[in-house]
Amino acid sequence: MLIQITLDHARPPSGSVSVASGGEAPGVAAPTPFGGWLDLMAVLDGIVVAAGDEEDKLGAGAQAELREDV
């Protein structure tokens, strides 16, 4: 999966995030706009969790299953 971040403004950071390769994570519209660092991290977290759940890898339960920080 390739996640593309387009930065429009640096202070505060704003732009959009899209899944460029390997399909789109379920429930995540591409491109997804963001405004600020916390919003960007929330968008990225949503993409990774959704893709991990779909592929049964780094989903929401991965930390408990692996018994370590992921």
PDB file of N, CA, C and O in Angstrom:
ATOM      1  N   MET A   1       0.842  -1.162   0.000  1.00  0.00           N
ATOM      2  CA  MET A   1       0.000   0.000   0.000  1.00  0.00           C
ATOM      3  C   MET A   1       0.892   1.231   0.000  1.00  0.00           C
ATOM      4  O   MET A   1       1.851   1.310   0.768  1.00  0.00           O
ATOM      5  N   LEU A   2       0.580   2.182  -0.853  1.00  0.00           N
ATOM      6  CA  LEU A   2       1.306   3.443  -0.913  1.00  0.00           C
ATOM      7  C   LEU A   2       0.354   4.553  -0.505  1.00  0.00           C
ATOM      8  O   LEU A   2      -0.683   4.751  -1.138  1.00  0.00           O
ATOM      9  N   ILE A   3       0.702   5.278   0.551  1.00  0.00           N
ATOM     10  CA  ILE A   3      -0.124   6.377   1.038  1.00  0.00           C
ATOM     11  C   ILE A   3       0.516   7.672   0.576  1.00  0.00           C
ATOM     12  O   ILE A   3       1.676   7.945   0.882  1.00  0.00           O
ATOM     13  N   GLN A   4      -0.248   8.473  -0.164  1.00  0.00           N
ATOM     14  CA  GLN A   4       0.256   9.737  -0.693  1.00  0.00           C
ATOM     15  C   GLN A   4      -0.321  10.888   0.122  1.00  0.00           C
ATOM     16  O   GLN A   4      -1.537  11.003   0.278  1.00  0.00           O
ATOM     17  N   ILE A   5       0.571  11.749   0.644  1.00  0.00           N
ATOM     18  CA  ILE A   5       0.165  12.919   1.418  1.00  0.00           C
ATOM     19  C   ILE A   5       0.476  14.156   0.586  1.00  0.00           C
ATOM     20  O   ILE A   5       1.626  14.385   0.211  1.00  0.00           O
ATOM     21  N   THR A   6      -0.547  14.949   0.301  1.00  0.00           N
ATOM     22  CA  THR A   6      -0.387  16.197  -0.434  1.00  0.00           C
ATOM     23  C   THR A   6      -0.520  17.338   0.556  1.00  0.00           C
ATOM     24  O   THR A   6      -1.567  17.503   1.183  1.00  0.00           O
ATOM     25  N   LEU A   7       0.543  18.131   0.702  1.00  0.00           N
ATOM     26  CA  LEU A   7       0.563  19.232   1.658  1.00  0.00           C
ATOM     27  C   LEU A   7       0.288  20.539   0.921  1.00  0.00           C
ATOM     28  O   LEU A   7       1.049  20.932   0.037  1.00  0.00           O
ATOM     29  N   ASP A   8      -0.817  21.218   1.296  1.00  0.00           N
ATOM     30  CA  ASP A   8      -1.186  22.491   0.678  1.00  0.00           C
ATOM     31  C   ASP A   8      -0.595  23.674   1.432  1.00  0.00           C
ATOM     32  O   ASP A   8      -0.102  24.623   0.822  1.00  0.00           O
ATOM     33  N   HIS A   9      -0.644  23.618   2.746  1.00  0.00           N
ATOM     34  CA  HIS A   9      -0.136  24.698   3.591  1.00  0.00           C
ATOM     35  C   HIS A   9       0.680  24.084   4.720  1.00  0.00           C
ATOM     36  O   HIS A   9       0.368  22.996   5.203  1.00  0.00           O
ATOM     37  N   ALA A  10       1.737  24.795   5.139  1.00  0.00           N
ATOM     38  CA  ALA A  10       2.610  24.255   6.175  1.00  0.00           C
ATOM     39  C   ALA A  10       2.256  24.732   7.577  1.00  0.00           C
ATOM     40  O   ALA A  10       2.533  24.020   8.542  1.00  0.00           O
ATOM     41  N   ARG A  11       1.654  25.909   7.728  1.00  0.00           N
ATOM     42  CA  ARG A  11       1.378  26.456   9.063  1.00  0.00           C
ATOM     43  C   ARG A  11      -0.025  26.980   9.129  1.00  0.00           C
ATOM     44  O   ARG A  11      -0.257  28.083   8.634  1.00  0.00           O
ATOM     45  N   PRO A  12      -0.959  26.302   9.683  1.00  0.00           N
ATOM     46  CA  PRO A  12      -0.901  24.916  10.129  1.00  0.00           C
ATOM     47  C   PRO A  12      -0.930  23.977   8.924  1.00  0.00           C
ATOM     48  O   PRO A  12      -1.401  24.358   7.852  1.00  0.00           O
ATOM     49  N   PRO A  13      -0.433  22.760   9.093  1.00  0.00           N
ATOM     50  CA  PRO A  13      -0.410  21.830   7.968  1.00  0.00           C
ATOM     51  C   PRO A  13      -1.827  21.473   7.536  1.00  0.00           C
ATOM     52  O   PRO A  13      -2.694  21.198   8.365  1.00  0.00           O
ATOM     53  N   SER A  14      -2.045  21.481   6.231  1.00  0.00           N
ATOM     54  CA  SER A  14      -3.323  21.049   5.689  1.00  0.00           C
ATOM     55  C   SER A  14      -3.077  20.483   4.305  1.00  0.00           C
ATOM     56  O   SER A  14      -2.088  20.812   3.651  1.00  0.00           O
ATOM     57  N   GLY A  15      -3.977  19.638   3.871  1.00  0.00           N
ATOM     58  CA  GLY A  15      -3.844  19.011   2.572  1.00  0.00           C
ATOM     59  C   GLY A  15      -4.772  17.827   2.477  1.00  0.00           C
ATOM     60  O   GLY A  15      -5.886  17.857   3.000  1.00  0.00           O
ATOM     61  N   SER A  16      -4.313  16.773   1.802  1.00  0.00           N
ATOM     62  CA  SER A  16      -5.138  15.580   1.649  1.00  0.00           C
ATOM     63  C   SER A  16      -4.266  14.334   1.654  1.00  0.00           C
ATOM     64  O   SER A  16      -3.067  14.387   1.377  1.00  0.00           O
ATOM     65  N   VAL A  17      -4.896  13.221   1.973  1.00  0.00           N
ATOM     66  CA  VAL A  17      -4.231  11.922   2.022  1.00  0.00           C
ATOM     67  C   VAL A  17      -5.010  10.978   1.127  1.00  0.00           C
ATOM     68  O   VAL A  17      -6.239  10.942   1.180  1.00  0.00           O
ATOM     69  N   SER A  18      -4.304  10.211   0.303  1.00  0.00           N
ATOM     70  CA  SER A  18      -4.969   9.214  -0.530  1.00  0.00           C
ATOM     71  C   SER A  18      -4.152   7.932  -0.558  1.00  0.00           C
ATOM     72  O   SER A  18      -2.933   7.945  -0.386  1.00  0.00           O
ATOM     73  N   VAL A  19      -4.844   6.835  -0.777  1.00  0.00           N
ATOM     74  CA  VAL A  19      -4.197   5.536  -0.935  1.00  0.00           C
ATOM     75  C   VAL A  19      -3.938   5.394  -2.424  1.00  0.00           C
ATOM     76  O   VAL A  19      -4.869   5.209  -3.208  1.00  0.00           O
ATOM     77  N   ALA A  20      -2.658   5.481  -2.816  1.00  0.00           N
ATOM     78  CA  ALA A  20      -2.307   5.576  -4.224  1.00  0.00           C
ATOM     79  C   ALA A  20      -2.120   4.225  -4.901  1.00  0.00           C
ATOM     80  O   ALA A  20      -2.285   4.123  -6.116  1.00  0.00           O
ATOM     81  N   SER A  21      -1.781   3.193  -4.147  1.00  0.00           N
ATOM     82  CA  SER A  21      -1.502   1.902  -4.759  1.00  0.00           C
ATOM     83  C   SER A  21      -2.019   0.807  -3.851  1.00  0.00           C
ATOM     84  O   SER A  21      -1.993   0.939  -2.627  1.00  0.00           O
ATOM     85  N   GLY A  22      -2.482  -0.259  -4.444  1.00  0.00           N
ATOM     86  CA  GLY A  22      -2.961  -1.375  -3.641  1.00  0.00           C
ATOM     87  C   GLY A  22      -4.406  -1.235  -3.232  1.00  0.00           C
ATOM     88  O   GLY A  22      -4.876  -1.970  -2.364  1.00  0.00           O
ATOM     89  N   GLY A  23      -5.120  -0.310  -3.836  1.00  0.00           N
ATOM     90  CA  GLY A  23      -6.532  -0.169  -3.526  1.00  0.00           C
ATOM     91  C   GLY A  23      -6.784   0.828  -2.431  1.00  0.00           C
ATOM     92  O   GLY A  23      -5.875   1.495  -1.937  1.00  0.00           O
ATOM     93  N   GLU A  24      -8.015   0.910  -2.072  1.00  0.00           N
ATOM     94  CA  GLU A  24      -8.463   1.882  -1.082  1.00  0.00           C
ATOM     95  C   GLU A  24      -8.886   1.145   0.174  1.00  0.00           C
ATOM     96  O   GLU A  24      -9.578   0.130   0.097  1.00  0.00           O
ATOM     97  N   ALA A  25      -8.482   1.640   1.315  1.00  0.00           N
ATOM     98  CA  ALA A  25      -8.897   1.034   2.579  1.00  0.00           C
ATOM     99  C   ALA A  25     -10.401   1.202   2.727  1.00  0.00           C
ATOM    100  O   ALA A  25     -10.933   2.258   2.382  1.00  0.00           O
ATOM    101  N   PRO A  26     -11.099   0.194   3.228  1.00  0.00           N
ATOM    102  CA  PRO A  26     -12.549   0.300   3.347  1.00  0.00           C
ATOM    103  C   PRO A  26     -12.955   1.442   4.261  1.00  0.00           C
ATOM    104  O   PRO A  26     -12.369   1.645   5.323  1.00  0.00           O
ATOM    105  N   GLY A  27     -13.961   2.179   3.835  1.00  0.00           N
ATOM    106  CA  GLY A  27     -14.476   3.262   4.650  1.00  0.00           C
ATOM    107  C   GLY A  27     -13.641   4.526   4.615  1.00  0.00           C
ATOM    108  O   GLY A  27     -13.958   5.484   5.321  1.00  0.00           O
ATOM    109  N   VAL A  28     -12.588   4.560   3.819  1.00  0.00           N
ATOM    110  CA  VAL A  28     -11.734   5.744   3.737  1.00  0.00           C
ATOM    111  C   VAL A  28     -11.846   6.313   2.332  1.00  0.00           C
ATOM    112  O   VAL A  28     -11.413   5.685   1.366  1.00  0.00           O
ATOM    113  N   ALA A  29     -12.430   7.509   2.217  1.00  0.00           N
ATOM    114  CA  ALA A  29     -12.550   8.155   0.912  1.00  0.00           C
ATOM    115  C   ALA A  29     -11.189   8.702   0.505  1.00  0.00           C
ATOM    116  O   ALA A  29     -10.463   9.251   1.334  1.00  0.00           O
ATOM    117  N   ALA A  30     -10.844   8.552  -0.765  1.00  0.00           N
ATOM    118  CA  ALA A  30      -9.562   9.067  -1.235  1.00  0.00           C
ATOM    119  C   ALA A  30      -9.826  10.156  -2.253  1.00  0.00           C
ATOM    120  O   ALA A  30     -10.609   9.910  -3.170  1.00  0.00           O
ATOM    121  N   PRO A  31      -9.256  11.304  -2.170  1.00  0.00           N
ATOM    122  CA  PRO A  31      -8.403  11.810  -1.093  1.00  0.00           C
ATOM    123  C   PRO A  31      -9.211  12.295   0.106  1.00  0.00           C
ATOM    124  O   PRO A  31     -10.329  12.789  -0.036  1.00  0.00           O
ATOM    125  N   THR A  32      -8.631  12.148   1.267  1.00  0.00           N
ATOM    126  CA  THR A  32      -9.257  12.589   2.512  1.00  0.00           C
ATOM    127  C   THR A  32      -8.554  13.858   2.986  1.00  0.00           C
ATOM    128  O   THR A  32      -7.348  13.837   3.234  1.00  0.00           O
ATOM    129  N   PRO A  33      -9.291  14.963   3.116  1.00  0.00           N
ATOM    130  CA  PRO A  33      -8.651  16.203   3.562  1.00  0.00           C
ATOM    131  C   PRO A  33      -8.293  16.162   5.046  1.00  0.00           C
ATOM    132  O   PRO A  33      -8.929  15.458   5.830  1.00  0.00           O
ATOM    133  N   PHE A  34      -7.268  16.926   5.417  1.00  0.00           N
ATOM    134  CA  PHE A  34      -6.902  17.057   6.826  1.00  0.00           C
ATOM    135  C   PHE A  34      -6.509  18.498   7.103  1.00  0.00           C
ATOM    136  O   PHE A  34      -6.141  19.239   6.191  1.00  0.00           O
ATOM    137  N   GLY A  35      -6.590  18.887   8.365  1.00  0.00           N
ATOM    138  CA  GLY A  35      -6.199  20.225   8.788  1.00  0.00           C
ATOM    139  C   GLY A  35      -5.547  20.153  10.155  1.00  0.00           C
ATOM    140  O   GLY A  35      -6.243  20.093  11.169  1.00  0.00           O
ATOM    141  N   GLY A  36      -4.235  20.159  10.201  1.00  0.00           N
ATOM    142  CA  GLY A  36      -3.494  20.071  11.456  1.00  0.00           C
ATOM    143  C   GLY A  36      -2.870  18.701  11.641  1.00  0.00           C
ATOM    144  O   GLY A  36      -3.268  17.721  11.013  1.00  0.00           O
ATOM    145  N   TRP A  37      -1.868  18.662  12.532  1.00  0.00           N
ATOM    146  CA  TRP A  37      -1.129  17.414  12.755  1.00  0.00           C
ATOM    147  C   TRP A  37      -2.007  16.316  13.336  1.00  0.00           C
ATOM    148  O   TRP A  37      -1.912  15.165  12.910  1.00  0.00           O
ATOM    149  N   LEU A  38      -2.857  16.649  14.297  1.00  0.00           N
ATOM    150  CA  LEU A  38      -3.700  15.622  14.912  1.00  0.00           C
ATOM    151  C   LEU A  38      -4.679  15.045  13.910  1.00  0.00           C
ATOM    152  O   LEU A  38      -4.925  13.839  13.909  1.00  0.00           O
ATOM    153  N   ASP A  39      -5.241  15.886  13.058  1.00  0.00           N
ATOM    154  CA  ASP A  39      -6.164  15.415  12.033  1.00  0.00           C
ATOM    155  C   ASP A  39      -5.444  14.507  11.039  1.00  0.00           C
ATOM    156  O   ASP A  39      -5.991  13.482  10.631  1.00  0.00           O
ATOM    157  N   LEU A  40      -4.219  14.875  10.646  1.00  0.00           N
ATOM    158  CA  LEU A  40      -3.428  14.034   9.745  1.00  0.00           C
ATOM    159  C   LEU A  40      -3.175  12.667  10.372  1.00  0.00           C
ATOM    160  O   LEU A  40      -3.335  11.643   9.708  1.00  0.00           O
ATOM    161  N   MET A  41      -2.784  12.641  11.636  1.00  0.00           N
ATOM    162  CA  MET A  41      -2.522  11.365  12.311  1.00  0.00           C
ATOM    163  C   MET A  41      -3.792  10.524  12.409  1.00  0.00           C
ATOM    164  O   MET A  41      -3.730   9.302  12.276  1.00  0.00           O
ATOM    165  N   ALA A  42      -4.936  11.152  12.639  1.00  0.00           N
ATOM    166  CA  ALA A  42      -6.206  10.423  12.709  1.00  0.00           C
ATOM    167  C   ALA A  42      -6.554   9.813  11.355  1.00  0.00           C
ATOM    168  O   ALA A  42      -7.020   8.675  11.295  1.00  0.00           O
ATOM    169  N   VAL A  43      -6.335  10.549  10.275  1.00  0.00           N
ATOM    170  CA  VAL A  43      -6.598  10.028   8.931  1.00  0.00           C
ATOM    171  C   VAL A  43      -5.684   8.844   8.640  1.00  0.00           C
ATOM    172  O   VAL A  43      -6.149   7.809   8.161  1.00  0.00           O
ATOM    173  N   LEU A  44      -4.386   8.982   8.923  1.00  0.00           N
ATOM    174  CA  LEU A  44      -3.436   7.889   8.687  1.00  0.00           C
ATOM    175  C   LEU A  44      -3.770   6.667   9.533  1.00  0.00           C
ATOM    176  O   LEU A  44      -3.694   5.538   9.047  1.00  0.00           O
ATOM    177  N   ASP A  45      -4.133   6.879  10.781  1.00  0.00           N
ATOM    178  CA  ASP A  45      -4.510   5.774  11.659  1.00  0.00           C
ATOM    179  C   ASP A  45      -5.721   5.042  11.103  1.00  0.00           C
ATOM    180  O   ASP A  45      -5.764   3.812  11.115  1.00  0.00           O
ATOM    181  N   GLY A  46      -6.699   5.785  10.620  1.00  0.00           N
ATOM    182  CA  GLY A  46      -7.892   5.168  10.042  1.00  0.00           C
ATOM    183  C   GLY A  46      -7.572   4.309   8.834  1.00  0.00           C
ATOM    184  O   GLY A  46      -8.145   3.232   8.670  1.00  0.00           O
ATOM    185  N   ILE A  47      -6.659   4.771   7.984  1.00  0.00           N
ATOM    186  CA  ILE A  47      -6.270   4.003   6.797  1.00  0.00           C
ATOM    187  C   ILE A  47      -5.544   2.729   7.205  1.00  0.00           C
ATOM    188  O   ILE A  47      -5.863   1.652   6.701  1.00  0.00           O
ATOM    189  N   VAL A  48      -4.576   2.829   8.105  1.00  0.00           N
ATOM    190  CA  VAL A  48      -3.782   1.669   8.517  1.00  0.00           C
ATOM    191  C   VAL A  48      -4.643   0.641   9.239  1.00  0.00           C
ATOM    192  O   VAL A  48      -4.527  -0.554   8.968  1.00  0.00           O
ATOM    193  N   VAL A  49      -5.497   1.078  10.146  1.00  0.00           N
ATOM    194  CA  VAL A  49      -6.353   0.147  10.886  1.00  0.00           C
ATOM    195  C   VAL A  49      -7.328  -0.540   9.943  1.00  0.00           C
ATOM    196  O   VAL A  49      -7.518  -1.753  10.031  1.00  0.00           O
ATOM    197  N   ALA A  50      -7.954   0.219   9.036  1.00  0.00           N
ATOM    198  CA  ALA A  50      -8.910  -0.371   8.099  1.00  0.00           C
ATOM    199  C   ALA A  50      -8.228  -1.364   7.167  1.00  0.00           C
ATOM    200  O   ALA A  50      -8.769  -2.440   6.911  1.00  0.00           O
ATOM    201  N   ALA A  51      -7.052  -1.021   6.656  1.00  0.00           N
ATOM    202  CA  ALA A  51      -6.324  -1.919   5.765  1.00  0.00           C
ATOM    203  C   ALA A  51      -5.837  -3.147   6.517  1.00  0.00           C
ATOM    204  O   ALA A  51      -5.871  -4.252   5.975  1.00  0.00           O
ATOM    205  N   GLY A  52      -5.389  -2.980   7.744  1.00  0.00           N
ATOM    206  CA  GLY A  52      -4.922  -4.115   8.542  1.00  0.00           C
ATOM    207  C   GLY A  52      -6.048  -5.064   8.878  1.00  0.00           C
ATOM    208  O   GLY A  52      -5.863  -6.281   8.854  1.00  0.00           O
ATOM    209  N   ASP A  53      -7.224  -4.522   9.194  1.00  0.00           N
ATOM    210  CA  ASP A  53      -8.377  -5.372   9.465  1.00  0.00           C
ATOM    211  C   ASP A  53      -8.760  -6.158   8.224  1.00  0.00           C
ATOM    212  O   ASP A  53      -9.098  -7.339   8.311  1.00  0.00           O
ATOM    213  N   GLU A  54      -8.707  -5.496   7.049  1.00  0.00           N
ATOM    214  CA  GLU A  54      -9.063  -6.150   5.796  1.00  0.00           C
ATOM    215  C   GLU A  54      -8.094  -7.281   5.471  1.00  0.00           C
ATOM    216  O   GLU A  54      -8.512  -8.350   5.026  1.00  0.00           O
ATOM    217  N   GLU A  55      -6.798  -7.048   5.692  1.00  0.00           N
ATOM    218  CA  GLU A  55      -5.776  -8.037   5.370  1.00  0.00           C
ATOM    219  C   GLU A  55      -5.454  -8.934   6.552  1.00  0.00           C
ATOM    220  O   GLU A  55      -4.603  -9.817   6.448  1.00  0.00           O
ATOM    221  N   ASP A  56      -6.129  -8.714   7.683  1.00  0.00           N
ATOM    222  CA  ASP A  56      -5.937  -9.501   8.897  1.00  0.00           C
ATOM    223  C   ASP A  56      -4.506  -9.395   9.414  1.00  0.00           C
ATOM    224  O   ASP A  56      -3.926 -10.381   9.870  1.00  0.00           O
ATOM    225  N   LYS A  57      -3.938  -8.184   9.340  1.00  0.00           N
ATOM    226  CA  LYS A  57      -2.575  -7.962   9.815  1.00  0.00           C
ATOM    227  C   LYS A  57      -2.583  -6.975  10.965  1.00  0.00           C
ATOM    228  O   LYS A  57      -2.949  -7.342  12.081  1.00  0.00           O
ATOM    229  N   LEU A  58      -2.189  -5.725  10.724  1.00  0.00           N
ATOM    230  CA  LEU A  58      -2.075  -4.743  11.795  1.00  0.00           C
ATOM    231  C   LEU A  58      -3.401  -4.030  12.042  1.00  0.00           C
ATOM    232  O   LEU A  58      -3.489  -2.808  11.921  1.00  0.00           O
ATOM    233  N   GLY A  59      -4.409  -4.785  12.382  1.00  0.00           N
ATOM    234  CA  GLY A  59      -5.705  -4.211  12.688  1.00  0.00           C
ATOM    235  C   GLY A  59      -5.792  -3.774  14.125  1.00  0.00           C
ATOM    236  O   GLY A  59      -4.787  -3.706  14.834  1.00  0.00           O
ATOM    237  N   ALA A  60      -7.010  -3.478  14.550  1.00  0.00           N
ATOM    238  CA  ALA A  60      -7.225  -2.939  15.890  1.00  0.00           C
ATOM    239  C   ALA A  60      -6.768  -3.897  16.985  1.00  0.00           C
ATOM    240  O   ALA A  60      -6.344  -3.441  18.047  1.00  0.00           O
ATOM    241  N   GLY A  61      -6.840  -5.209  16.764  1.00  0.00           N
ATOM    242  CA  GLY A  61      -6.466  -6.162  17.795  1.00  0.00           C
ATOM    243  C   GLY A  61      -5.034  -6.647  17.727  1.00  0.00           C
ATOM    244  O   GLY A  61      -4.665  -7.562  18.465  1.00  0.00           O
ATOM    245  N   ALA A  62      -4.215  -6.063  16.864  1.00  0.00           N
ATOM    246  CA  ALA A  62      -2.852  -6.559  16.666  1.00  0.00           C
ATOM    247  C   ALA A  62      -2.007  -6.454  17.920  1.00  0.00           C
ATOM    248  O   ALA A  62      -1.237  -7.369  18.213  1.00  0.00           O
ATOM    249  N   GLN A  63      -2.124  -5.381  18.662  1.00  0.00           N
ATOM    250  CA  GLN A  63      -1.285  -5.214  19.846  1.00  0.00           C
ATOM    251  C   GLN A  63      -1.578  -6.299  20.868  1.00  0.00           C
ATOM    252  O   GLN A  63      -0.649  -6.870  21.440  1.00  0.00           O
ATOM    253  N   ALA A  64      -2.838  -6.593  21.109  1.00  0.00           N
ATOM    254  CA  ALA A  64      -3.190  -7.635  22.071  1.00  0.00           C
ATOM    255  C   ALA A  64      -2.724  -9.006  21.586  1.00  0.00           C
ATOM    256  O   ALA A  64      -2.251  -9.822  22.377  1.00  0.00           O
ATOM    257  N   GLU A  65      -2.859  -9.257  20.274  1.00  0.00           N
ATOM    258  CA  GLU A  65      -2.459 -10.550  19.723  1.00  0.00           C
ATOM    259  C   GLU A  65      -0.949 -10.741  19.785  1.00  0.00           C
ATOM    260  O   GLU A  65      -0.476 -11.831  20.106  1.00  0.00           O
ATOM    261  N   LEU A  66      -0.189  -9.693  19.480  1.00  0.00           N
ATOM    262  CA  LEU A  66       1.265  -9.803  19.440  1.00  0.00           C
ATOM    263  C   LEU A  66       1.915  -9.561  20.791  1.00  0.00           C
ATOM    264  O   LEU A  66       3.097  -9.849  20.977  1.00  0.00           O
ATOM    265  N   ARG A  67       1.141  -9.031  21.738  1.00  0.00           N
ATOM    266  CA  ARG A  67       1.612  -8.721  23.083  1.00  0.00           C
ATOM    267  C   ARG A  67       2.808  -7.777  23.077  1.00  0.00           C
ATOM    268  O   ARG A  67       3.740  -7.922  23.867  1.00  0.00           O
ATOM    269  N   GLU A  68       2.758  -6.807  22.166  1.00  0.00           N
ATOM    270  CA  GLU A  68       3.802  -5.798  22.085  1.00  0.00           C
ATOM    271  C   GLU A  68       3.228  -4.562  21.419  1.00  0.00           C
ATOM    272  O   GLU A  68       2.145  -4.605  20.834  1.00  0.00           O
ATOM    273  N   ASP A  69       3.954  -3.465  21.510  1.00  0.00           N
ATOM    274  CA  ASP A  69       3.530  -2.245  20.838  1.00  0.00           C
ATOM    275  C   ASP A  69       3.756  -2.385  19.345  1.00  0.00           C
ATOM    276  O   ASP A  69       4.832  -2.791  18.906  1.00  0.00           O
ATOM    277  N   VAL A  70       2.742  -2.050  18.571  1.00  0.00           N
ATOM    278  CA  VAL A  70       2.873  -2.083  17.110  1.00  0.00           C
ATOM    279  C   VAL A  70       2.573  -0.720  16.544  1.00  0.00           C
ATOM    280  O   VAL A  70       2.627  -0.531  15.328  1.00  0.00           O
TER     281      VAL A  70
END
